[in-house]
Amino acid sequence: MRTPLFNGLLKHTQSSPVQFHIPGHKHGEGMDPEFKQFIGPNALSIDLINIAPLDDLHHPHGMIKEAQDLAAEAFGADHTFFSVQGTSGAIMTMIMSVCGPGEKILVPRNVHKSIMSAIIFAGATPIFIHPELDEELGISHGITTDSVERALRTHPDAKGLVVINPTYFGISANLEDIVRISHSYDIPVLVDEAHGVHIHFNENLPPSAMQAGADMAATSVHKLGGSLTQSSVLNLQGDRVSYLRVQSIISMLTTTSTSYILLASLDTARRHLAMEGHDQLEDVIKLADDTRKKINSIPGITCPGKEILDEKAIFDLDPTKLIISIKELNISGYEVEKWLRNHANIEVELSDLYNILCIVTMGDSRETMDKLIKGLSDLSEVFYYLREEQLSTIRVQVPNIPILAMSPREAFYAETEVIKLDQSAGRISAEFIMIYPPGIPIFIPGEIIEQENLDYIFKNMAAGLPVQGPEDHTLTRIRVIRERKAII
Ligand SMILES: Cc1ncc(COP(=O)(O)O)c(C=O)c1O
């Protein structure tokens, strides 16, 4: 199968032109020797720029266009746009392609910060849909068909509906139904598919956004599809959203110095997924299922699978994600993350108060899985000391969704002041606060700060989890909307 972009680059570099253009390191000759040796001549030879023979991501007409067309075929889209600015860049493009100042967009509240950033840039008004909260696991899932139906009935003038599918934890909604309902209002469905590039390539995984009929999907090829970090695609189908508008917006949001190493990795990852993806994913699913079974036999540790499906928010799940619940060990997920790092040389994908998440991909083997099982078994031996009767009393907490008092853009540009975070209850936030990963905001600009959410933040901070967002990195202060007192 062809890889026109990668092959075009190889052909160009083999002709050894004398380079009087950027990048100035010129095949590594003009750079730090230790880094040059480490990264190697092959990578440096294709670290090039958009000179005429190499096409231009901003106006693709040659080898980049051919590579994007082949990607569209592989992903079942009408058009594919390569993104060298991650899925964040692709998400911002999706949102800004459908809505502008004052226009409504329907979004689940547990969205990645790039969605809220795009809403601020666009000046759009978010209409939030509550995600389903899982009190057993302490995580948010997707949105239900019913809540989408209600939101559309109330806001038929919305310009788009955003769906996260699958979620970071691999949970899928009934996307086909959600698309059908949204299209009955002629409203385009934009899917944050950051965690689902692989699902398109095996029928034992939930349907992909394109298979479910969604209009657009921002898909992280780099996360689970084998391309290099920061490289993603934006897939588009149908005619609810104009291809030309998407092309011009992605160009507005993209660096003019596009990395050909990243672009070539997208071209080749597409080939690999299209040719090997199905069979390799079959092995990945089996590996993950076997591991899940073994984890479930470790005292104090559970790893949910298809038994949690409920026809609503947990309509389907991606079995290659291992949600490992450790709440019965009486330590936080973050402590487990650290323990596994220090005692088993294992790095997990993320941890929160109650879980760790491990991803199983085409890069895994029985050996890597055995190391995880051994690490978790050792962990259980050290920490599983809770008595049976205590277990039923463990309740997990998920943050409340705050009330939006003004539009995120108004709040972002309003007159503000900085106050102590622990005294901010009742004020309107002008900043984001989130735990990263997963990067889902606890507060966004414009929301009323509630004591319950502050308590959740402090609990996460005390557990050592990475709370981020405010200008003040110590998180003792937060920027809020200035309140004007009446003049006496
Ligand atoms: C749900 C979700 N959407 C979007 C993104 C952004 O993806 P990227 O890091 O490729 O910009 C992430 C990243 O973790 C994510 O978890």
The ligand as an SDF file (V2000), in Angstrom:
LIG
                    3D

 16 16  0  0  0  0  0  0  0  0999 V2000
  -10.8180   13.6660   25.5620 C   0  0  0  0  0  0  0  0  0  0  0  0
   -9.6400   14.3740   24.9660 C   0  0  0  0  0  0  0  0  0  0  0  0
   -9.8370   15.2150   23.9430 N   0  0  0  0  0  0  0  0  0  0  0  0
   -8.8270   15.8890   23.3700 C   0  0  0  0  0  0  0  0  0  0  0  0
   -7.5340   15.7360   23.8040 C   0  0  0  0  0  0  0  0  0  0  0  0
   -6.4550   16.5260   23.1390 C   0  0  0  0  0  0  0  0  0  0  0  0
   -5.6100   15.6920   22.3890 O   0  0  0  0  0  0  0  0  0  0  0  0
   -4.1290   16.1590   22.0140 P   0  0  0  0  0  0  0  0  0  0  0  0
   -3.3010   15.9110   23.2360 O   0  0  0  0  0  0  0  0  0  0  0  0
   -3.7710   15.2900   20.8470 O   0  0  0  0  0  0  0  0  0  0  0  0
   -4.1600   17.5970   21.6600 O   0  0  0  0  0  0  0  0  0  0  0  0
   -7.2710   14.8580   24.8660 C   0  0  0  0  0  0  0  0  0  0  0  0
   -5.9130   14.6950   25.3650 C   0  0  0  0  0  0  0  0  0  0  0  0
   -5.6220   14.0370   26.3230 O   0  0  0  0  0  0  0  0  0  0  0  0
   -8.3530   14.1800   25.4710 C   0  0  0  0  0  0  0  0  0  0  0  0
   -8.1680   13.3640   26.5120 O   0  0  0  0  0  0  0  0  0  0  0  0
  1  2  1  0
  2  3  1  0
  2 15  2  0
  3  4  2  0
  4  5  1  0
  5  6  1  0
  5 12  2  0
  6  7  1  0
  7  8  1  0
  8  9  2  0
  8 10  1  0
  8 11  1  0
 12 13  1  0
 12 15  1  0
 13 14  2  0
 15 16  1  0
M  END
$$$$
